């Protein structure tokens, strides 16, 4: 969610903020998220709350996917990246609206 902030919000709030290309904004967002998630992972690791049976398969899927998508992002034009990002955001908003009122099971910690 840092990408729209870097592309739209910060330049609108501060005229001196540099205009970023879409690929630059995505790369900066990924760096910020990587640092944040890394610090959280270290904290959970110290507390011994990391479920390695879940983390290992997730890493085996997400790392190659991230590499593939970053490579594809360097080939796709900026306008198409924004279009694809917009479709993903609308799809997620639609999913959140549909599942917002669903009842959770009693044993759900959410």
C-alpha positions as CSV (number, residue, x, y, z in Angstrom):
1,X,0.0,0.0,0.0
2,X,3.0,2.3,-0.1
3,X,2.9,2.5,-3.9
4,X,-0.2,4.7,-4.1
5,X,1.2,6.9,-1.3
6,X,4.5,7.4,-3.1
7,X,2.8,8.0,-6.5
8,X,-0.2,10.1,-5.5
9,X,-0.4,11.3,-1.9
10,X,3.1,12.5,-1.1
11,X,3.5,14.5,-4.4
12,X,0.1,16.1,-3.8
13,X,1.0,17.1,-0.2
14,X,4.5,18.3,-0.9
15,X,5.3,19.9,-4.2
16,X,9.0,19.4,-3.6
17,X,8.6,15.6,-3.4
18,X,10.2,14.1,-6.4
19,X,8.0,12.4,-9.0
20,X,8.7,8.7,-9.1
21,X,8.2,6.3,-12.0
22,X,5.9,3.4,-11.2
23,X,8.8,0.9,-11.1
24,X,10.7,3.2,-8.7
25,X,7.6,3.5,-6.4
26,X,7.1,-0.2,-6.4
27,X,10.8,-0.9,-5.7
28,X,10.8,1.6,-2.8
29,X,7.6,0.1,-1.4
30,X,9.0,-3.3,-1.5
31,X,12.2,-2.2,0.3
32,X,10.1,-0.5,3.0
33,X,7.9,-3.6,3.5
34,X,10.9,-5.9,3.5
35,X,12.6,-3.9,6.3
36,X,9.3,-3.8,8.3
37,X,8.5,-7.5,7.9
38,X,12.1,-8.4,8.6
39,X,12.0,-6.6,11.9
40,X,8.7,-8.2,12.8
41,X,10.0,-11.6,11.8
42,X,13.0,-11.2,14.1
43,X,10.7,-10.2,16.9
44,X,8.4,-13.2,16.4
45,X,11.4,-15.5,16.0
46,X,12.8,-14.4,19.4
47,X,9.4,-15.1,20.9
48,X,9.4,-18.5,19.2
49,X,6.1,-17.7,17.5
50,X,7.1,-18.5,13.9
51,X,5.3,-21.5,12.5
52,X,8.0,-23.0,10.2
53,X,5.5,-25.6,8.8
54,X,3.6,-22.6,7.4
55,X,6.5,-20.3,6.7
56,X,8.6,-22.6,4.6
57,X,5.9,-23.4,1.9
58,X,5.0,-19.7,1.8
59,X,8.6,-18.7,1.1
60,X,8.9,-21.3,-1.6
61,X,6.0,-19.7,-3.4
62,X,6.4,-16.0,-2.6
63,X,10.2,-15.6,-3.3
64,X,10.1,-16.9,-6.9
65,X,6.9,-15.1,-7.5
66,X,8.4,-11.8,-6.3
67,X,11.4,-12.3,-8.6
68,X,9.2,-13.2,-11.6
69,X,6.9,-10.2,-11.0
70,X,9.7,-7.8,-10.5
71,X,11.2,-9.0,-13.8
72,X,7.9,-8.6,-15.6
73,X,7.5,-5.2,-14.0
74,X,10.6,-4.0,-15.8
75,X,9.2,-5.0,-19.1
76,X,5.6,-3.8,-18.8
77,X,5.0,0.0,-19.5
78,X,4.1,2.2,-16.5
79,X,0.5,2.9,-17.7
80,X,-0.2,-0.9,-17.8
81,X,1.4,-1.3,-14.3
82,X,-1.0,1.3,-12.9
83,X,-3.9,-0.3,-14.7
84,X,-3.1,-3.7,-13.3
85,X,-2.6,-2.3,-9.8
86,X,-5.9,-0.5,-10.0
87,X,-7.7,-3.7,-11.0
88,X,-6.1,-5.6,-8.1
89,X,-7.1,-2.8,-5.7
90,X,-10.7,-2.9,-6.9
91,X,-10.8,-6.7,-6.7
92,X,-9.5,-6.6,-3.1
93,X,-12.1,-3.9,-2.2
94,X,-14.9,-6.0,-3.7
95,X,-13.7,-9.1,-1.8
96,X,-13.5,-7.1,1.5
97,X,-17.0,-5.7,1.0
98,X,-18.5,-9.2,0.2
99,X,-16.8,-11.0,3.2
100,X,-17.1,-8.1,5.7
101,X,-20.3,-9.2,7.3
102,X,-19.5,-12.9,7.5
103,X,-19.7,-14.5,10.9
104,X,-16.5,-16.1,12.3
105,X,-16.4,-19.5,14.0
106,X,-16.3,-19.4,17.7
107,X,-12.7,-20.7,17.9
108,X,-11.4,-18.0,15.4
109,X,-8.9,-15.7,17.1
110,X,-9.8,-12.9,14.7
